[in-house]
Amino acid sequence: MSLRAVVARLCVLPLIVALTSCATRQLARPGEIRVMVYNIHAGKDAAGVDNLERVATLIREASADVVLLQEVDRNTTRSAGVDQPAVLARLTGLNFAFGRSLVYQGGDYGIAVLSRWPITSPRTIPLPVNPPQDRSGSTHEPRVALRVAIASPIGELIVVNTHIDASRDDRWRRQEIAAVLAVLDSTRGLVLFGGDLNSTPDGEIQQTVRARGLRDAWLVCGRGDETAGMTYPADSAIKRIDYLYFRDATRCSDAEVIRTGASDHRPLLVKVQIH
C-alpha cells in the first residue's frame, strides 16, 4: 500500500469513529425512544423558587429524546422575561416547539415539545368549550393542544401534547378531551399523546381516552405499584394526573415516575418502542 493510501485511510478513520459515536447516542436501542411528560410549573420548583436549570439537568440525565412540557412561560414577568422553551433547548441541546394558550404578564404562557430530532409542522390547536371560559379570578384559562411532527430515526413521529382543565368536575375537561381525540382520530402513522390531563385513571376522562384504543403507558409497563406512578404533588404525590398514551404498533418496555422536587409535579419517563 502506498504512503498516500495509508495517510488517506488514517484521515478517514476518525470520521468513521465520530459517525458511529453519533449513531450510538441517537438511540440507546434500535426502535426505542425515551419520552418524558413533565409539568414544569413555569420554571419553578415545588417551593416556587426559579429552577429552570435543574429541570434541564433532569432532562439531560434522563437522556430524554422527546419531552412534553406543560406550564411553560415565554418572556413573562413571572419568568423574569425568560424564553423558557428556548433556554431549555439550549441547555439540553434539543429542538423545541411552543404552543401558546394565552397572553400573560407581557409574554406568552402555554405548552411545549422538546425533541432530539428536527420538529416540523408545529400546530397549536384551540380546545374550545361551551359556554366559553372567562379567565376571571384565575379560575379558568383557555386550553390548547400542540401537535408536531418529529423526523426521528424510526420515521415520522406525531406528538400531541396538552394540558387540560383543573376544575373539580369534568365539565370543561370533557369538551377539551373530545377536541383532542378528534385530532388523534384524524392523524395517521406513529402517534404519541400525553400531557397533564388533570384527572385520575379511574375517572371519566381517562376511561374515554382508553375506550378510543389508546394505551396508558403506566398501566402497560409501569415500574412498581400504582402508588409509584403518582405524579402530583411532587413533595408527597397522591394523584396520577400526568400521562403518555400510544397506539397501533407502538409499545413500551418501561415507565417510571422520577422522584424530584424540580417542579410541583414529578415527571413521567417512558421507554417507547416502535416495531
Disulfide bonds with the S-S distance in Angstrom:
Cys221-Cys252 1.96
